[in-house]
């Protein structure tokens, strides 16, 4: 896994309280077509100042490792 501590809002682009495939889709849309108004800070999971496929992979990692128990 990724040894980066993220606060609970990191990766939650649609504000529903968790990181889901919807958030990943929004990240991919932004990577393909960057637009103003996108919350880069929330989507930038590795804190390199950019939203890249690495952030997408990290978001998927969060989804796969989170359980709704």
N, CA, C, O and CB atoms as a CASP TS submission, in Angstrom:
PFRMAT TS
TARGET T0000
AUTHOR 0000-0000-0000
METHOD Language model
MODEL 1
PARENT N/A
ATOM      1  N   UNK     1       0.811  -1.200   0.000  1.00  0.00           N
ATOM      2  CA  UNK     1       0.000   0.000   0.000  1.00  0.00           C
ATOM      3  C   UNK     1       0.848   1.254   0.000  1.00  0.00           C
ATOM      4  O   UNK     1       2.077   1.207  -0.045  1.00  0.00           O
ATOM      5  CB  UNK     1      -0.919   0.003   1.186  1.00  0.00           C
ATOM      6  N   UNK     2       0.162   2.356   0.051  1.00  0.00           N
ATOM      7  CA  UNK     2       0.830   3.656   0.048  1.00  0.00           C
ATOM      8  C   UNK     2       1.001   4.128   1.484  1.00  0.00           C
ATOM      9  O   UNK     2       0.042   4.147   2.256  1.00  0.00           O
ATOM     10  CB  UNK     2       0.029   4.698  -0.786  1.00  0.00           C
ATOM     11  N   UNK     3       2.215   4.505   1.835  1.00  0.00           N
ATOM     12  CA  UNK     3       2.471   4.944   3.206  1.00  0.00           C
ATOM     13  C   UNK     3       2.326   6.444   3.346  1.00  0.00           C
ATOM     14  O   UNK     3       3.184   7.111   3.925  1.00  0.00           O
ATOM     15  CB  UNK     3       3.858   4.518   3.647  1.00  0.00           C
ATOM     16  N   UNK     4       1.227   6.975   2.810  1.00  0.00           N
ATOM     17  CA  UNK     4       0.980   8.402   2.905  1.00  0.00           C
ATOM     18  C   UNK     4      -0.311   8.589   3.698  1.00  0.00           C
ATOM     19  O   UNK     4      -1.344   7.996   3.384  1.00  0.00           O
ATOM     20  CB  UNK     4       0.890   9.068   1.484  1.00  0.00           C
ATOM     21  N   UNK     5      -0.231   9.413   4.714  1.00  0.00           N
ATOM     22  CA  UNK     5      -1.407   9.662   5.537  1.00  0.00           C
ATOM     23  C   UNK     5      -2.267  10.711   4.843  1.00  0.00           C
ATOM     24  O   UNK     5      -1.804  11.809   4.537  1.00  0.00           O
ATOM     25  CB  UNK     5      -1.007  10.124   6.973  1.00  0.00           C
ATOM     26  N   UNK     6      -3.510  10.359   4.602  1.00  0.00           N
ATOM     27  CA  UNK     6      -4.423  11.326   4.004  1.00  0.00           C
ATOM     28  C   UNK     6      -5.565  11.587   4.981  1.00  0.00           C
ATOM     29  O   UNK     6      -6.031  10.681   5.672  1.00  0.00           O
ATOM     30  CB  UNK     6      -4.967  10.816   2.632  1.00  0.00           C
ATOM     31  N   UNK     7      -6.002  12.840   5.023  1.00  0.00           N
ATOM     32  CA  UNK     7      -7.150  13.106   5.885  1.00  0.00           C
ATOM     33  C   UNK     7      -8.395  12.570   5.196  1.00  0.00           C
ATOM     34  O   UNK     7      -8.357  12.207   4.020  1.00  0.00           O
ATOM     35  CB  UNK     7      -7.291  14.634   6.196  1.00  0.00           C
ATOM     36  N   UNK     8      -9.482  12.523   5.922  1.00  0.00           N
ATOM     37  CA  UNK     8     -10.666  11.823   5.432  1.00  0.00           C
ATOM     38  C   UNK     8     -11.251  12.451   4.172  1.00  0.00           C
ATOM     39  O   UNK     8     -11.950  11.774   3.418  1.00  0.00           O
ATOM     40  CB  UNK     8     -11.716  11.789   6.508  1.00  0.00           C
ATOM     41  N   UNK     9     -10.979  13.728   3.931  1.00  0.00           N
ATOM     42  CA  UNK     9     -11.560  14.363   2.749  1.00  0.00           C
ATOM     43  C   UNK     9     -10.692  14.170   1.509  1.00  0.00           C
ATOM     44  O   UNK     9     -11.136  14.441   0.394  1.00  0.00           O
ATOM     45  CB  UNK     9     -11.766  15.845   3.003  1.00  0.00           C
ATOM     46  N   UNK    10      -9.446  13.698   1.699  1.00  0.00           N
ATOM     47  CA  UNK    10      -8.571  13.491   0.544  1.00  0.00           C
ATOM     48  C   UNK    10      -9.180  12.454  -0.387  1.00  0.00           C
ATOM     49  O   UNK    10      -9.489  11.339   0.032  1.00  0.00           O
ATOM     50  CB  UNK    10      -7.159  13.047   0.992  1.00  0.00           C
ATOM     51  N   UNK    11      -9.352  12.822  -1.641  1.00  0.00           N
ATOM     52  CA  UNK    11      -9.891  11.900  -2.618  1.00  0.00           C
ATOM     53  C   UNK    11     -11.401  11.934  -2.735  1.00  0.00           C
ATOM     54  O   UNK    11     -11.963  11.379  -3.679  1.00  0.00           O
ATOM     55  CB  UNK    11      -9.463  10.536  -2.288  1.00  0.00           C
ATOM     56  N   UNK    12     -12.073  12.585  -1.775  1.00  0.00           N
ATOM     57  CA  UNK    12     -13.538  12.645  -1.799  1.00  0.00           C
ATOM     58  C   UNK    12     -13.968  13.879  -2.589  1.00  0.00           C
ATOM     59  O   UNK    12     -14.264  14.926  -2.013  1.00  0.00           O
ATOM     60  CB  UNK    12     -14.128  12.679  -0.348  1.00  0.00           C
ATOM     61  N   UNK    13     -13.998  13.741  -3.909  1.00  0.00           N
ATOM     62  CA  UNK    13     -14.239  14.898  -4.775  1.00  0.00           C
ATOM     63  C   UNK    13     -15.696  15.319  -4.833  1.00  0.00           C
ATOM     64  O   UNK    13     -15.987  16.498  -5.036  1.00  0.00           O
ATOM     65  CB  UNK    13     -13.761  14.602  -6.158  1.00  0.00           C
ATOM     66  N   UNK    14     -16.619  14.376  -4.659  1.00  0.00           N
ATOM     67  CA  UNK    14     -18.023  14.766  -4.744  1.00  0.00           C
ATOM     68  C   UNK    14     -18.632  15.023  -3.367  1.00  0.00           C
ATOM     69  O   UNK    14     -19.833  15.270  -3.252  1.00  0.00           O
ATOM     70  CB  UNK    14     -18.817  13.692  -5.464  1.00  0.00           C
ATOM     71  N   UNK    15     -17.802  14.965  -2.320  1.00  0.00           N
ATOM     72  CA  UNK    15     -18.248  15.365  -0.985  1.00  0.00           C
ATOM     73  C   UNK    15     -19.253  14.453  -0.337  1.00  0.00           C
ATOM     74  O   UNK    15     -20.054  14.902   0.483  1.00  0.00           O
ATOM     75  CB  UNK    15     -18.819  16.699  -1.048  1.00  0.00           C
ATOM     76  N   UNK    16     -19.234  13.156  -0.688  1.00  0.00           N
ATOM     77  CA  UNK    16     -20.203  12.240  -0.070  1.00  0.00           C
ATOM     78  C   UNK    16     -19.649  11.549   1.164  1.00  0.00           C
ATOM     79  O   UNK    16     -20.300  10.678   1.740  1.00  0.00           O
ATOM     80  CB  UNK    16     -20.644  11.196  -1.073  1.00  0.00           C
ATOM     81  N   UNK    17     -18.428  11.943   1.576  1.00  0.00           N
ATOM     82  CA  UNK    17     -17.884  11.423   2.815  1.00  0.00           C
ATOM     83  C   UNK    17     -16.997  10.210   2.655  1.00  0.00           C
ATOM     84  O   UNK    17     -16.442   9.717   3.637  1.00  0.00           O
ATOM     85  CB  UNK    17     -18.979  11.093   3.721  1.00  0.00           C
ATOM     86  N   UNK    18     -16.853   9.719   1.437  1.00  0.00           N
ATOM     87  CA  UNK    18     -15.950   8.591   1.219  1.00  0.00           C
ATOM     88  C   UNK    18     -15.383   8.640  -0.194  1.00  0.00           C
ATOM     89  O   UNK    18     -15.911   9.323  -1.071  1.00  0.00           O
ATOM     90  CB  UNK    18     -16.678   7.253   1.460  1.00  0.00           C
ATOM     91  N   UNK    19     -14.297   7.901  -0.391  1.00  0.00           N
ATOM     92  CA  UNK    19     -13.680   7.814  -1.708  1.00  0.00           C
ATOM     93  C   UNK    19     -14.330   6.651  -2.444  1.00  0.00           C
ATOM     94  O   UNK    19     -14.312   5.514  -1.971  1.00  0.00           O
ATOM     95  CB  UNK    19     -12.124   7.631  -1.606  1.00  0.00           C
ATOM     96  N   UNK    20     -14.898   6.946  -3.599  1.00  0.00           N
ATOM     97  CA  UNK    20     -15.609   5.926  -4.381  1.00  0.00           C
ATOM     98  C   UNK    20     -15.146   5.971  -5.829  1.00  0.00           C
ATOM     99  O   UNK    20     -14.349   6.828  -6.212  1.00  0.00           O
ATOM    100  CB  UNK    20     -17.144   6.134  -4.299  1.00  0.00           C
ATOM    101  N   UNK    21     -15.656   5.035  -6.633  1.00  0.00           N
ATOM    102  CA  UNK    21     -15.307   5.008  -8.052  1.00  0.00           C
ATOM    103  C   UNK    21     -15.774   6.286  -8.751  1.00  0.00           C
ATOM    104  O   UNK    21     -15.207   6.674  -9.772  1.00  0.00           O
ATOM    105  CB  UNK    21     -15.924   3.774  -8.733  1.00  0.00           C
ATOM    106  N   UNK    22     -16.798   6.937  -8.210  1.00  0.00           N
ATOM    107  CA  UNK    22     -17.245   8.214  -8.770  1.00  0.00           C
ATOM    108  C   UNK    22     -16.132   9.243  -8.677  1.00  0.00           C
ATOM    109  O   UNK    22     -15.884   9.982  -9.629  1.00  0.00           O
ATOM    110  CB  UNK    22     -18.505   8.722  -8.044  1.00  0.00           C
ATOM    111  N   UNK    23     -15.459   9.293  -7.526  1.00  0.00           N
ATOM    112  CA  UNK    23     -14.350  10.232  -7.339  1.00  0.00           C
ATOM    113  C   UNK    23     -13.211   9.907  -8.307  1.00  0.00           C
ATOM    114  O   UNK    23     -12.590  10.808  -8.871  1.00  0.00           O
ATOM    115  CB  UNK    23     -13.842  10.191  -5.877  1.00  0.00           C
ATOM    116  N   UNK    24     -12.943   8.609  -8.493  1.00  0.00           N
ATOM    117  CA  UNK    24     -11.893   8.186  -9.426  1.00  0.00           C
ATOM    118  C   UNK    24     -12.250   8.648 -10.838  1.00  0.00           C
ATOM    119  O   UNK    24     -11.390   9.121 -11.581  1.00  0.00           O
ATOM    120  CB  UNK    24     -11.704   6.638  -9.386  1.00  0.00           C
ATOM    121  N   UNK    25     -13.516   8.507 -11.199  1.00  0.00           N
ATOM    122  CA  UNK    25     -13.968   8.955 -12.516  1.00  0.00           C
ATOM    123  C   UNK    25     -13.756  10.444 -12.707  1.00  0.00           C
ATOM    124  O   UNK    25     -13.341  10.885 -13.778  1.00  0.00           O
ATOM    125  CB  UNK    25     -15.432   8.617 -12.713  1.00  0.00           C
ATOM    126  N   UNK    26     -14.039  11.219 -11.670  1.00  0.00           N
ATOM    127  CA  UNK    26     -13.835  12.670 -11.736  1.00  0.00           C
ATOM    128  C   UNK    26     -12.354  13.002 -11.913  1.00  0.00           C
ATOM    129  O   UNK    26     -12.002  13.923 -12.651  1.00  0.00           O
ATOM    130  CB  UNK    26     -14.382  13.351 -10.464  1.00  0.00           C
ATOM    131  N   UNK    27     -11.499  12.255 -11.239  1.00  0.00           N
ATOM    132  CA  UNK    27     -10.055  12.465 -11.368  1.00  0.00           C
ATOM    133  C   UNK    27      -9.589  12.168 -12.790  1.00  0.00           C
ATOM    134  O   UNK    27      -8.806  12.922 -13.367  1.00  0.00           O
ATOM    135  CB  UNK    27      -9.290  11.583 -10.365  1.00  0.00           C
ATOM    136  N   UNK    28     -10.081  11.057 -13.351  1.00  0.00           N
ATOM    137  CA  UNK    28      -9.693  10.682 -14.713  1.00  0.00           C
ATOM    138  C   UNK    28     -10.202  11.719 -15.710  1.00  0.00           C
ATOM    139  O   UNK    28      -9.492  12.087 -16.646  1.00  0.00           O
ATOM    140  CB  UNK    28     -10.238   9.278 -15.073  1.00  0.00           C
ATOM    141  N   UNK    29     -11.435  12.191 -15.507  1.00  0.00           N
ATOM    142  CA  UNK    29     -11.975  13.237 -16.380  1.00  0.00           C
ATOM    143  C   UNK    29     -11.085  14.463 -16.353  1.00  0.00           C
ATOM    144  O   UNK    29     -10.814  15.065 -17.392  1.00  0.00           O
ATOM    145  CB  UNK    29     -13.403  13.611 -15.962  1.00  0.00           C
ATOM    146  N   UNK    30     -10.624  14.838 -15.145  1.00  0.00           N
ATOM    147  CA  UNK    30      -9.773  16.018 -15.018  1.00  0.00           C
ATOM    148  C   UNK    30      -8.419  15.809 -15.699  1.00  0.00           C
ATOM    149  O   UNK    30      -7.904  16.709 -16.362  1.00  0.00           O
ATOM    150  CB  UNK    30      -9.569  16.362 -13.543  1.00  0.00           C
ATOM    151  N   UNK    31      -7.852  14.617 -15.528  1.00  0.00           N
ATOM    152  CA  UNK    31      -6.558  14.324 -16.164  1.00  0.00           C
ATOM    153  C   UNK    31      -6.692  14.436 -17.687  1.00  0.00           C
ATOM    154  O   UNK    31      -5.814  14.977 -18.360  1.00  0.00           O
ATOM    155  CB  UNK    31      -6.052  12.898 -15.763  1.00  0.00           C
ATOM    156  N   UNK    32      -7.790  13.923 -18.212  1.00  0.00           N
ATOM    157  CA  UNK    32      -8.021  13.964 -19.662  1.00  0.00           C
ATOM    158  C   UNK    32      -8.376  15.358 -20.153  1.00  0.00           C
ATOM    159  O   UNK    32      -8.060  15.716 -21.288  1.00  0.00           O
ATOM    160  CB  UNK    32      -9.125  12.999 -20.040  1.00  0.00           C
ATOM    161  N   UNK    33      -9.030  16.147 -19.307  1.00  0.00           N
ATOM    162  CA  UNK    33      -9.515  17.464 -19.720  1.00  0.00           C
ATOM    163  C   UNK    33      -9.497  18.410 -18.525  1.00  0.00           C
ATOM    164  O   UNK    33     -10.542  18.667 -17.928  1.00  0.00           O
ATOM    165  CB  UNK    33     -10.945  17.366 -20.318  1.00  0.00           C
ATOM    166  N   UNK    34      -8.313  18.938 -18.166  1.00  0.00           N
ATOM    167  CA  UNK    34      -8.205  19.817 -16.994  1.00  0.00           C
ATOM    168  C   UNK    34      -9.137  21.017 -17.114  1.00  0.00           C
ATOM    169  O   UNK    34      -9.251  21.629 -18.176  1.00  0.00           O
ATOM    170  CB  UNK    34      -6.758  20.298 -16.817  1.00  0.00           C
ATOM    171  N   UNK    35      -9.795  21.339 -16.019  1.00  0.00           N
ATOM    172  CA  UNK    35     -10.729  22.464 -16.026  1.00  0.00           C
ATOM    173  C   UNK    35     -10.589  23.277 -14.747  1.00  0.00           C
ATOM    174  O   UNK    35     -10.216  22.754 -13.696  1.00  0.00           O
ATOM    175  CB  UNK    35     -12.178  21.968 -16.188  1.00  0.00           C
ATOM    176  N   UNK    36     -10.888  24.541 -14.855  1.00  0.00           N
ATOM    177  CA  UNK    36     -10.894  25.405 -13.682  1.00  0.00           C
ATOM    178  C   UNK    36     -12.010  24.959 -12.753  1.00  0.00           C
ATOM    179  O   UNK    36     -13.021  24.421 -13.204  1.00  0.00           O
ATOM    180  CB  UNK    36     -11.066  26.897 -14.081  1.00  0.00           C
ATOM    181  N   UNK    37     -11.833  25.178 -11.475  1.00  0.00           N
ATOM    182  CA  UNK    37     -12.865  24.827 -10.515  1.00  0.00           C
ATOM    183  C   UNK    37     -12.733  23.413  -9.982  1.00  0.00           C
ATOM    184  O   UNK    37     -13.460  23.028  -9.066  1.00  0.00           O
ATOM    185  CB  UNK    37     -14.205  24.998 -11.135  1.00  0.00           C
ATOM    186  N   UNK    38     -11.814  22.630 -10.542  1.00  0.00           N
ATOM    187  CA  UNK    38     -11.590  21.277 -10.028  1.00  0.00           C
ATOM    188  C   UNK    38     -10.772  21.367  -8.757  1.00  0.00           C
ATOM    189  O   UNK    38      -9.820  22.145  -8.688  1.00  0.00           O
ATOM    190  CB  UNK    38     -10.876  20.381 -11.081  1.00  0.00           C
ATOM    191  N   UNK    39     -11.125  20.588  -7.755  1.00  0.00           N
ATOM    192  CA  UNK    39     -10.427  20.650  -6.471  1.00  0.00           C
ATOM    193  C   UNK    39      -9.150  19.812  -6.521  1.00  0.00           C
ATOM    194  O   UNK    39      -9.116  18.665  -6.075  1.00  0.00           O
ATOM    195  CB  UNK    39     -11.347  20.163  -5.328  1.00  0.00           C
ATOM    196  N   UNK    40      -8.105  20.420  -7.076  1.00  0.00           N
ATOM    197  CA  UNK    40      -6.826  19.720  -7.216  1.00  0.00           C
ATOM    198  C   UNK    40      -6.287  19.292  -5.858  1.00  0.00           C
ATOM    199  O   UNK    40      -5.736  18.200  -5.722  1.00  0.00           O
ATOM    200  CB  UNK    40      -5.801  20.611  -7.931  1.00  0.00           C
ATOM    201  N   UNK    41      -6.445  20.147  -4.855  1.00  0.00           N
ATOM    202  CA  UNK    41      -5.903  19.835  -3.522  1.00  0.00           C
ATOM    203  C   UNK    41      -6.508  18.548  -2.962  1.00  0.00           C
ATOM    204  O   UNK    41      -5.803  17.744  -2.353  1.00  0.00           O
ATOM    205  CB  UNK    41      -6.167  21.001  -2.552  1.00  0.00           C
ATOM    206  N   UNK    42      -7.789  18.356  -3.164  1.00  0.00           N
ATOM    207  CA  UNK    42      -8.458  17.155  -2.668  1.00  0.00           C
ATOM    208  C   UNK    42      -8.049  15.923  -3.466  1.00  0.00           C
ATOM    209  O   UNK    42      -7.928  14.831  -2.911  1.00  0.00           O
ATOM    210  CB  UNK    42      -9.973  17.332  -2.721  1.00  0.00           C
ATOM    211  N   UNK    43      -7.837  16.098  -4.760  1.00  0.00           N
ATOM    212  CA  UNK    43      -7.532  14.963  -5.633  1.00  0.00           C
ATOM    213  C   UNK    43      -6.054  14.599  -5.631  1.00  0.00           C
ATOM    214  O   UNK    43      -5.686  13.504  -6.056  1.00  0.00           O
ATOM    215  CB  UNK    43      -7.972  15.268  -7.043  1.00  0.00           C
ATOM    216  N   UNK    44      -5.204  15.504  -5.158  1.00  0.00           N
ATOM    217  CA  UNK    44      -3.747  15.295  -5.198  1.00  0.00           C
ATOM    218  C   UNK    44      -3.304  14.474  -3.994  1.00  0.00           C
ATOM    219  O   UNK    44      -2.820  15.016  -3.000  1.00  0.00           O
ATOM    220  CB  UNK    44      -2.993  16.655  -5.229  1.00  0.00           C
ATOM    221  N   UNK    45      -3.478  13.154  -4.098  1.00  0.00           N
ATOM    222  CA  UNK    45      -3.261  12.285  -2.944  1.00  0.00           C
ATOM    223  C   UNK    45      -1.796  12.131  -2.557  1.00  0.00           C
ATOM    224  O   UNK    45      -1.491  11.858  -1.395  1.00  0.00           O
ATOM    225  CB  UNK    45      -3.837  10.938  -3.221  1.00  0.00           C
ATOM    226  N   UNK    46      -0.890  12.301  -3.507  1.00  0.00           N
ATOM    227  CA  UNK    46       0.527  12.175  -3.142  1.00  0.00           C
ATOM    228  C   UNK    46       1.190  13.534  -2.952  1.00  0.00           C
ATOM    229  O   UNK    46       2.408  13.623  -2.798  1.00  0.00           O
ATOM    230  CB  UNK    46       1.275  11.386  -4.209  1.00  0.00           C
ATOM    231  N   UNK    47       0.388  14.582  -2.963  1.00  0.00           N
ATOM    232  CA  UNK    47       0.842  15.936  -2.621  1.00  0.00           C
ATOM    233  C   UNK    47       2.016  16.414  -3.469  1.00  0.00           C
ATOM    234  O   UNK    47       2.956  17.019  -2.953  1.00  0.00           O
ATOM    235  CB  UNK    47       1.230  15.988  -1.168  1.00  0.00           C
ATOM    236  N   UNK    48       1.958  16.139  -4.785  1.00  0.00           N
ATOM    237  CA  UNK    48       3.011  16.640  -5.665  1.00  0.00           C
ATOM    238  C   UNK    48       2.558  17.860  -6.455  1.00  0.00           C
ATOM    239  O   UNK    48       3.277  18.348  -7.328  1.00  0.00           O
ATOM    240  CB  UNK    48       3.459  15.546  -6.619  1.00  0.00           C
ATOM    241  N   UNK    49       1.359  18.349  -6.143  1.00  0.00           N
ATOM    242  CA  UNK    49       0.863  19.555  -6.789  1.00  0.00           C
ATOM    243  C   UNK    49       0.130  19.316  -8.096  1.00  0.00           C
ATOM    244  O   UNK    49      -0.342  20.256  -8.737  1.00  0.00           O
ATOM    245  CB  UNK    49       1.985  20.471  -7.033  1.00  0.00           C
ATOM    246  N   UNK    50       0.039  18.047  -8.489  1.00  0.00           N
ATOM    247  CA  UNK    50      -0.629  17.705  -9.738  1.00  0.00           C
ATOM    248  C   UNK    50      -1.569  16.523  -9.515  1.00  0.00           C
ATOM    249  O   UNK    50      -1.400  15.740  -8.580  1.00  0.00           O
ATOM    250  CB  UNK    50       0.403  17.379 -10.840  1.00  0.00           C
ATOM    251  N   UNK    51      -2.555  16.415 -10.392  1.00  0.00           N
ATOM    252  CA  UNK    51      -3.422  15.239 -10.376  1.00  0.00           C
ATOM    253  C   UNK    51      -2.971  14.353 -11.532  1.00  0.00           C
ATOM    254  O   UNK    51      -3.051  14.736 -12.699  1.00  0.00           O
ATOM    255  CB  UNK    51      -4.960  15.631 -10.499  1.00  0.00           C
ATOM    256  N   UNK    52      -2.496  13.162 -11.181  1.00  0.00           N
ATOM    257  CA  UNK    52      -1.958  12.243 -12.189  1.00  0.00           C
ATOM    258  C   UNK    52      -2.522  10.846 -11.970  1.00  0.00           C
ATOM    259  O   UNK    52      -3.298  10.615 -11.043  1.00  0.00           O
ATOM    260  CB  UNK    52      -0.409  12.213 -12.139  1.00  0.00           C
ATOM    261  N   UNK    53      -2.126   9.923 -12.831  1.00  0.00           N
ATOM    262  CA  UNK    53      -2.577   8.538 -12.672  1.00  0.00           C
ATOM    263  C   UNK    53      -2.107   7.925 -11.356  1.00  0.00           C
ATOM    264  O   UNK    53      -2.718   6.980 -10.857  1.00  0.00           O
ATOM    265  CB  UNK    53      -2.081   7.693 -13.834  1.00  0.00           C
ATOM    266  N   UNK    54      -1.028   8.457 -10.795  1.00  0.00           N
ATOM    267  CA  UNK    54      -0.585   7.975  -9.481  1.00  0.00           C
ATOM    268  C   UNK    54      -1.668   8.248  -8.438  1.00  0.00           C
ATOM    269  O   UNK    54      -1.955   7.400  -7.593  1.00  0.00           O
ATOM    270  CB  UNK    54       0.754   8.653  -9.064  1.00  0.00           C
ATOM    271  N   UNK    55      -2.266   9.444  -8.507  1.00  0.00           N
ATOM    272  CA  UNK    55      -3.352   9.769  -7.575  1.00  0.00           C
ATOM    273  C   UNK    55      -4.558   8.857  -7.799  1.00  0.00           C
ATOM    274  O   UNK    55      -5.219   8.443  -6.847  1.00  0.00           O
ATOM    275  CB  UNK    55      -3.769  11.244  -7.730  1.00  0.00           C
ATOM    276  N   UNK    56      -4.838   8.549  -9.067  1.00  0.00           N
ATOM    277  CA  UNK    56      -5.928   7.626  -9.386  1.00  0.00           C
ATOM    278  C   UNK    56      -5.655   6.260  -8.766  1.00  0.00           C
ATOM    279  O   UNK    56      -6.540   5.664  -8.152  1.00  0.00           O
ATOM    280  CB  UNK    56      -6.107   7.497 -10.917  1.00  0.00           C
ATOM    281  N   UNK    57      -4.415   5.759  -8.929  1.00  0.00           N
ATOM    282  CA  UNK    57      -4.050   4.465  -8.355  1.00  0.00           C
ATOM    283  C   UNK    57      -4.196   4.480  -6.830  1.00  0.00           C
ATOM    284  O   UNK    57      -4.661   3.510  -6.233  1.00  0.00           O
ATOM    285  CB  UNK    57      -2.610   4.094  -8.746  1.00  0.00           C
ATOM    286  N   UNK    58      -3.792   5.593  -6.210  1.00  0.00           N
ATOM    287  CA  UNK    58      -3.910   5.706  -4.752  1.00  0.00           C
ATOM    288  C   UNK    58      -5.370   5.713  -4.327  1.00  0.00           C
ATOM    289  O   UNK    58      -5.731   5.106  -3.319  1.00  0.00           O
ATOM    290  CB  UNK    58      -3.209   6.979  -4.249  1.00  0.00           C
ATOM    291  N   UNK    59      -6.208   6.396  -5.094  1.00  0.00           N
ATOM    292  CA  UNK    59      -7.639   6.432  -4.773  1.00  0.00           C
ATOM    293  C   UNK    59      -8.237   5.035  -4.891  1.00  0.00           C
ATOM    294  O   UNK    59      -9.039   4.624  -4.053  1.00  0.00           O
ATOM    295  CB  UNK    59      -8.388   7.417  -5.704  1.00  0.00           C
ATOM    296  N   UNK    60      -7.845   4.312  -5.929  1.00  0.00           N
ATOM    297  CA  UNK    60      -8.322   2.932  -6.069  1.00  0.00           C
ATOM    298  C   UNK    60      -7.849   2.074  -4.902  1.00  0.00           C
ATOM    299  O   UNK    60      -8.583   1.212  -4.418  1.00  0.00           O
ATOM    300  CB  UNK    60      -7.839   2.327  -7.398  1.00  0.00           C
ATOM    301  N   UNK    61      -6.623   2.315  -4.456  1.00  0.00           N
ATOM    302  CA  UNK    61      -6.073   1.597  -3.309  1.00  0.00           C
ATOM    303  C   UNK    61      -6.915   1.869  -2.061  1.00  0.00           C
ATOM    304  O   UNK    61      -7.212   0.957  -1.289  1.00  0.00           O
ATOM    305  CB  UNK    61      -4.602   2.004  -3.067  1.00  0.00           C
ATOM    306  N   UNK    62      -7.294   3.137  -1.874  1.00  0.00           N
ATOM    307  CA  UNK    62      -8.132   3.511  -0.728  1.00  0.00           C
ATOM    308  C   UNK    62      -9.470   2.765  -0.808  1.00  0.00           C
ATOM    309  O   UNK    62      -9.953   2.224   0.186  1.00  0.00           O
ATOM    310  CB  UNK    62      -8.366   5.059  -0.690  1.00  0.00           C
ATOM    311  N   UNK    63     -10.056   2.747  -2.006  1.00  0.00           N
ATOM    312  CA  UNK    63     -11.362   2.076  -2.192  1.00  0.00           C
ATOM    313  C   UNK    63     -11.240   0.593  -1.873  1.00  0.00           C
ATOM    314  O   UNK    63     -12.069   0.032  -1.157  1.00  0.00           O
ATOM    315  CB  UNK    63     -11.885   2.269  -3.646  1.00  0.00           C
ATOM    316  N   UNK    64     -10.194  -0.042  -2.414  1.00  0.00           N
ATOM    317  CA  UNK    64     -10.043  -1.481  -2.227  1.00  0.00           C
ATOM    318  C   UNK    64      -9.745  -1.849  -0.784  1.00  0.00           C
ATOM    319  O   UNK    64     -10.090  -2.942  -0.335  1.00  0.00           O
ATOM    320  CB  UNK    64      -8.948  -2.006  -3.119  1.00  0.00           C
ATOM    321  N   UNK    65      -9.099  -0.932  -0.046  1.00  0.00           N
ATOM    322  CA  UNK    65      -8.723  -1.225   1.336  1.00  0.00           C
ATOM    323  C   UNK    65      -9.717  -0.724   2.359  1.00  0.00           C
ATOM    324  O   UNK    65      -9.548  -0.952   3.557  1.00  0.00           O
ATOM    325  CB  UNK    65      -7.394  -0.638   1.629  1.00  0.00           C
ATOM    326  N   UNK    66     -10.762  -0.038   1.894  1.00  0.00           N
ATOM    327  CA  UNK    66     -11.762   0.443   2.854  1.00  0.00           C
ATOM    328  C   UNK    66     -12.901  -0.556   2.889  1.00  0.00           C
ATOM    329  O   UNK    66     -13.308  -1.109   1.868  1.00  0.00           O
ATOM    330  CB  UNK    66     -12.282   1.873   2.478  1.00  0.00           C
ATOM    331  N   UNK    67     -13.396  -0.767   4.081  1.00  0.00           N
ATOM    332  CA  UNK    67     -14.532  -1.676   4.216  1.00  0.00           C
ATOM    333  C   UNK    67     -15.669  -0.922   4.870  1.00  0.00           C
ATOM    334  O   UNK    67     -15.450  -0.062   5.723  1.00  0.00           O
ATOM    335  CB  UNK    67     -14.156  -2.943   5.040  1.00  0.00           C
ATOM    336  N   UNK    68     -16.864  -1.243   4.474  1.00  0.00           N
ATOM    337  CA  UNK    68     -18.044  -0.564   5.040  1.00  0.00           C
ATOM    338  C   UNK    68     -18.626  -1.382   6.181  1.00  0.00           C
ATOM    339  O   UNK    68     -19.835  -1.603   6.250  1.00  0.00           O
ATOM    340  CB  UNK    68     -19.121  -0.327   3.953  1.00  0.00           C
ATOM    341  N   UNK    69     -17.755  -1.826   7.070  1.00  0.00           N
ATOM    342  CA  UNK    69     -18.235  -2.658   8.180  1.00  0.00           C
ATOM    343  C   UNK    69     -18.732  -1.788   9.316  1.00  0.00           C
ATOM    344  O   UNK    69     -19.176  -2.304  10.341  1.00  0.00           O
ATOM    345  CB  UNK    69     -17.126  -3.599   8.681  1.00  0.00           C
TER
END
